[in-house]
Amino acid sequence: MTSSTKSTSILLAPFVWLWQLVTFILGLTGRLLAVLLGFVLLVLGLLVTLTVIGAIIGIPMLIVGFALIVRGLF
């Protein structure tokens, strides 16, 4: 496996890390399971976001769930 040595802007680094995490999960679980896991994270993130304090955890869960669904489908 080759490693890429591209430099990423510090502002875009969290998005690159999130995409790499989603790709790692997709490689481990497979496409169908990644879509199902993404849907579960999406629903749980929505439920947790309904509480004001839980929004700190819920919004990132929504983003990761959506990213898993998108990555699993395409």
ChimeraX commands (.cxc) that place a marker at each C-alpha (Angstrom):
marker #1 position 0.00,0.00,0.00 radius 0.5
marker #1 position 1.37,3.38,-0.92 radius 0.5
marker #1 position 1.24,6.36,1.35 radius 0.5
marker #1 position 0.41,9.75,-0.01 radius 0.5
marker #1 position 2.53,12.69,1.03 radius 0.5
marker #1 position 0.17,15.43,-0.09 radius 0.5
marker #1 position 0.02,18.40,2.24 radius 0.5
marker #1 position -3.42,19.48,3.34 radius 0.5
marker #1 position -4.43,22.93,4.48 radius 0.5
marker #1 position -4.95,23.13,8.22 radius 0.5
marker #1 position -8.52,24.30,7.61 radius 0.5
marker #1 position -9.36,21.25,5.52 radius 0.5
marker #1 position -7.53,18.70,7.68 radius 0.5
marker #1 position -10.58,17.73,9.81 radius 0.5
marker #1 position -12.58,16.95,6.67 radius 0.5
marker #1 position -9.74,14.85,5.27 radius 0.5
marker #1 position -9.50,12.96,8.57 radius 0.5
marker #1 position -13.25,12.38,8.60 radius 0.5
marker #1 position -13.19,11.07,5.03 radius 0.5
marker #1 position -10.25,8.78,5.86 radius 0.5
marker #1 position -12.17,7.44,8.89 radius 0.5
marker #1 position -15.23,6.78,6.74 radius 0.5
marker #1 position -13.09,5.04,4.11 radius 0.5
marker #1 position -11.44,2.92,6.81 radius 0.5
marker #1 position -14.83,1.85,8.23 radius 0.5
marker #1 position -16.08,1.10,4.72 radius 0.5
marker #1 position -13.05,-1.08,4.02 radius 0.5
marker #1 position -13.55,-2.98,7.24 radius 0.5
marker #1 position -17.29,-3.55,7.06 radius 0.5
marker #1 position -18.25,-3.58,3.41 radius 0.5
marker #1 position -20.70,-1.41,1.57 radius 0.5
marker #1 position -24.04,-2.70,2.82 radius 0.5
marker #1 position -22.99,-2.75,6.45 radius 0.5
marker #1 position -21.46,0.72,6.07 radius 0.5
marker #1 position -24.76,2.08,4.74 radius 0.5
marker #1 position -26.66,0.43,7.60 radius 0.5
marker #1 position -24.19,1.73,10.17 radius 0.5
marker #1 position -24.42,5.19,8.60 radius 0.5
marker #1 position -28.21,5.12,8.82 radius 0.5
marker #1 position -28.06,4.07,12.49 radius 0.5
marker #1 position -25.58,6.87,13.25 radius 0.5
marker #1 position -27.80,9.32,11.38 radius 0.5
marker #1 position -30.88,8.39,13.42 radius 0.5
marker #1 position -28.99,8.31,16.72 radius 0.5
marker #1 position -27.37,11.65,15.93 radius 0.5
marker #1 position -30.79,13.12,15.21 radius 0.5
marker #1 position -32.21,11.80,18.48 radius 0.5
marker #1 position -29.25,13.02,20.51 radius 0.5
marker #1 position -29.39,16.43,18.82 radius 0.5
marker #1 position -32.95,16.93,20.05 radius 0.5
marker #1 position -31.50,17.59,23.49 radius 0.5
marker #1 position -29.62,20.87,23.60 radius 0.5
marker #1 position -26.60,19.51,25.46 radius 0.5
marker #1 position -26.47,16.42,23.24 radius 0.5
marker #1 position -26.10,18.55,20.12 radius 0.5
marker #1 position -22.35,18.67,20.74 radius 0.5
marker #1 position -22.20,14.92,20.13 radius 0.5
marker #1 position -25.25,14.58,17.88 radius 0.5
marker #1 position -24.20,16.87,15.05 radius 0.5
marker #1 position -20.88,15.08,14.42 radius 0.5
marker #1 position -22.76,11.77,14.55 radius 0.5
marker #1 position -25.11,13.08,11.87 radius 0.5
marker #1 position -22.19,14.15,9.71 radius 0.5
marker #1 position -20.35,10.83,10.04 radius 0.5
marker #1 position -23.56,8.88,9.40 radius 0.5
marker #1 position -24.30,10.87,6.27 radius 0.5
marker #1 position -20.72,10.50,5.06 radius 0.5
marker #1 position -20.90,6.72,5.58 radius 0.5
marker #1 position -24.12,6.49,3.61 radius 0.5
marker #1 position -22.73,8.58,0.74 radius 0.5
marker #1 position -19.46,6.67,0.67 radius 0.5
marker #1 position -21.25,3.31,0.86 radius 0.5
marker #1 position -23.61,4.11,-2.00 radius 0.5
marker #1 position -21.09,5.72,-4.35 radius 0.5
marker link #1:1,2 radius 0.2
marker link #1:2,3 radius 0.2
marker link #1:3,4 radius 0.2
marker link #1:4,5 radius 0.2
marker link #1:5,6 radius 0.2
marker link #1:6,7 radius 0.2
marker link #1:7,8 radius 0.2
marker link #1:8,9 radius 0.2
marker link #1:9,10 radius 0.2
marker link #1:10,11 radius 0.2
marker link #1:11,12 radius 0.2
marker link #1:12,13 radius 0.2
marker link #1:13,14 radius 0.2
marker link #1:14,15 radius 0.2
marker link #1:15,16 radius 0.2
marker link #1:16,17 radius 0.2
marker link #1:17,18 radius 0.2
marker link #1:18,19 radius 0.2
marker link #1:19,20 radius 0.2
marker link #1:20,21 radius 0.2
marker link #1:21,22 radius 0.2
marker link #1:22,23 radius 0.2
marker link #1:23,24 radius 0.2
marker link #1:24,25 radius 0.2
marker link #1:25,26 radius 0.2
marker link #1:26,27 radius 0.2
marker link #1:27,28 radius 0.2
marker link #1:28,29 radius 0.2
marker link #1:29,30 radius 0.2
marker link #1:30,31 radius 0.2
marker link #1:31,32 radius 0.2
marker link #1:32,33 radius 0.2
marker link #1:33,34 radius 0.2
marker link #1:34,35 radius 0.2
marker link #1:35,36 radius 0.2
marker link #1:36,37 radius 0.2
marker link #1:37,38 radius 0.2
marker link #1:38,39 radius 0.2
marker link #1:39,40 radius 0.2
marker link #1:40,41 radius 0.2
marker link #1:41,42 radius 0.2
marker link #1:42,43 radius 0.2
marker link #1:43,44 radius 0.2
marker link #1:44,45 radius 0.2
marker link #1:45,46 radius 0.2
marker link #1:46,47 radius 0.2
marker link #1:47,48 radius 0.2
marker link #1:48,49 radius 0.2
marker link #1:49,50 radius 0.2
marker link #1:50,51 radius 0.2
marker link #1:51,52 radius 0.2
marker link #1:52,53 radius 0.2
marker link #1:53,54 radius 0.2
marker link #1:54,55 radius 0.2
marker link #1:55,56 radius 0.2
marker link #1:56,57 radius 0.2
marker link #1:57,58 radius 0.2
marker link #1:58,59 radius 0.2
marker link #1:59,60 radius 0.2
marker link #1:60,61 radius 0.2
marker link #1:61,62 radius 0.2
marker link #1:62,63 radius 0.2
marker link #1:63,64 radius 0.2
marker link #1:64,65 radius 0.2
marker link #1:65,66 radius 0.2
marker link #1:66,67 radius 0.2
marker link #1:67,68 radius 0.2
marker link #1:68,69 radius 0.2
marker link #1:69,70 radius 0.2
marker link #1:70,71 radius 0.2
marker link #1:71,72 radius 0.2
marker link #1:72,73 radius 0.2
marker link #1:73,74 radius 0.2
view
